[in-house]
Amino acid sequence: MVKFKGYLNPHGQIYLASEIRRELNTKKVDILGNAKAILIYPEGTDLKDVLRSLDIIKSDLEHRRDLKQKNNES
């Protein structure tokens, strides 16, 4: 899994890297957000598939956290 940086322009728009746009394979998306994160997925995607993808992302984030903690302890 690759991490990308994004930037909001003065109009509140965010640029999505071409790799992300290719993965989404659509121009219509659903967006869910809260105070600390947003989720973007192709419009109409079965929520079961979205949750499965979130499990993968969560595992990756936990792994990154664990590696960072391990490196800080060394």
C-alpha positions as a Markdown table, in Angstrom:
| # | Residue | x | y | z |
|---|---|---|---|---|
| 1 | Met | 0.0 | 0.0 | 0.0 |
| 2 | Val | 1.4 | 3.4 | -1.0 |
| 3 | Lys | 0.8 | 6.6 | 1.0 |
| 4 | Phe | 0.1 | 9.8 | -1.1 |
| 5 | Lys | 0.2 | 13.4 | 0.0 |
| 6 | Gly | -2.8 | 15.6 | -1.0 |
| 7 | Tyr | -3.3 | 19.4 | -0.8 |
| 8 | Leu | -6.4 | 21.4 | -0.7 |
| 9 | Asn | -6.5 | 24.4 | -3.0 |
| 10 | Pro | -8.1 | 27.8 | -1.9 |
| 11 | His | -11.4 | 26.5 | -3.2 |
| 12 | Gly | -11.4 | 23.5 | -0.9 |
| 13 | Gln | -10.7 | 21.0 | -3.8 |
| 14 | Ile | -8.2 | 18.2 | -3.3 |
| 15 | Tyr | -6.0 | 16.7 | -6.0 |
| 16 | Leu | -6.1 | 12.9 | -6.2 |
| 17 | Ala | -2.9 | 11.3 | -7.7 |
| 18 | Ser | -3.4 | 9.5 | -11.0 |
| 19 | Glu | -2.7 | 6.2 | -9.3 |
| 20 | Ile | -5.7 | 6.7 | -7.0 |
| 21 | Arg | -8.0 | 7.9 | -9.8 |
| 22 | Arg | -7.0 | 4.7 | -11.8 |
| 23 | Glu | -7.8 | 2.5 | -8.8 |
| 24 | Leu | -11.2 | 4.2 | -8.3 |
| 25 | Asn | -11.9 | 3.8 | -12.0 |
| 26 | Thr | -14.8 | 6.3 | -11.9 |
| 27 | Lys | -15.6 | 10.0 | -11.8 |
| 28 | Lys | -18.4 | 9.6 | -9.3 |
| 29 | Val | -17.5 | 8.9 | -5.7 |
| 30 | Asp | -19.1 | 8.7 | -2.3 |
| 31 | Ile | -17.3 | 10.5 | 0.5 |
| 32 | Leu | -17.7 | 9.9 | 4.3 |
| 33 | Gly | -15.8 | 11.9 | 6.8 |
| 34 | Asn | -15.3 | 12.8 | 10.4 |
| 35 | Ala | -12.9 | 15.0 | 12.4 |
| 36 | Lys | -9.8 | 13.0 | 11.6 |
| 37 | Ala | -10.3 | 11.1 | 8.4 |
| 38 | Ile | -12.2 | 10.9 | 5.1 |
| 39 | Leu | -13.2 | 7.8 | 3.1 |
| 40 | Ile | -13.6 | 8.0 | -0.7 |
| 41 | Tyr | -15.0 | 5.1 | -2.7 |
| 42 | Pro | -16.7 | 4.6 | -6.1 |
| 43 | Glu | -20.3 | 5.6 | -6.0 |
| 44 | Gly | -22.6 | 2.6 | -5.4 |
| 45 | Thr | -19.9 | 0.3 | -4.1 |
| 46 | Asp | -21.3 | -2.5 | -1.9 |
| 47 | Leu | -20.5 | -1.4 | 1.7 |
| 48 | Lys | -19.3 | -5.0 | 2.4 |
| 49 | Asp | -16.5 | -4.4 | -0.1 |
| 50 | Val | -15.8 | -0.9 | 1.4 |
| 51 | Leu | -15.5 | -2.5 | 4.9 |
| 52 | Arg | -13.2 | -5.2 | 3.6 |
| 53 | Ser | -10.9 | -2.5 | 2.1 |
| 54 | Leu | -11.0 | -0.6 | 5.3 |
| 55 | Asp | -9.8 | -3.7 | 7.2 |
| 56 | Ile | -6.8 | -3.8 | 4.8 |
| 57 | Ile | -6.1 | -0.1 | 5.3 |
| 58 | Lys | -6.4 | -0.5 | 9.1 |
| 59 | Ser | -4.0 | -3.4 | 9.2 |
| 60 | Asp | -1.5 | -1.3 | 7.1 |
| 61 | Leu | -1.8 | 1.7 | 9.5 |
| 62 | Glu | -1.3 | -0.6 | 12.5 |
| 63 | His | 1.8 | -2.1 | 10.9 |
| 64 | Arg | 3.2 | 1.4 | 10.1 |
| 65 | Arg | 2.5 | 2.4 | 13.8 |
| 66 | Asp | 4.3 | -0.7 | 15.1 |
| 67 | Leu | 7.3 | -0.2 | 12.9 |
| 68 | Lys | 7.6 | 3.5 | 14.0 |
| 69 | Gln | 7.4 | 2.5 | 17.6 |
| 70 | Lys | 10.0 | -0.2 | 17.1 |
| 71 | Asn | 12.4 | 2.2 | 15.4 |
| 72 | Asn | 11.9 | 4.8 | 18.2 |
| 73 | Glu | 12.8 | 2.1 | 20.8 |
| 74 | Ser | 16.1 | 1.2 | 19.0 |
